[in-house]
Amino acid sequence: MRDLDINEVARRSGLPASALRYYEEKGLVKPVGRRGLRRLFDPEILERLALISLGRAAGFSLGEMARMFAPGQRPRIDRLLLAKKADELGATIRKLTAMRDGLRHAAVCPAPSHMECPTFRRLLGIASPARRPGVRRRPATRTSSRAPATRPSRAAR
């Protein structure tokens, strides 16, 4: 099978050529040559791009994926990393499911106010930044109702 130029790869993969150039810069793909100014790729690039799309959808960073792709070889996928990512996705699914169910309840809740509904209050707890991993809470800053003191102008001294 003949090599594919960057426009053909873009058309077949659904990715813009700029994404292919970016993936090349990150070490995820490598052209096999050039025809004029256009990069040429081995037809197997389409399978690699499908793996990259799957990895992106699963939440892998481009750096994590670049480490899985040795130049000129089949991908070396770390099974422990896959298991860890699956656990992370499971936690995200549980959280999103709880939020979905809470929102559905809030839409039909008979409480006079959502703030009086225990189910809605639990939903607020799920969405709280303090409960998200990796999110640091900022300490509360004290604000004053008075205007800040100003120095008198030189003329007033």
Secondary structure, 3 states (H helix, E strand, C coil): CCCEEHHHHHHHHCCCHHHHHHHHHCCCCCCCEEECCEEEECCCHHHHHHHHHHHHHHCCCHHHHHHHCCCCCCCCCCHHHHHHHHHHHHHHHHHHHHHHHHHHHHHHCCCCCHHHCHHHHHHHHHHCHHHCCCCCCCCCCCCCCCCCCCCCCHHHC
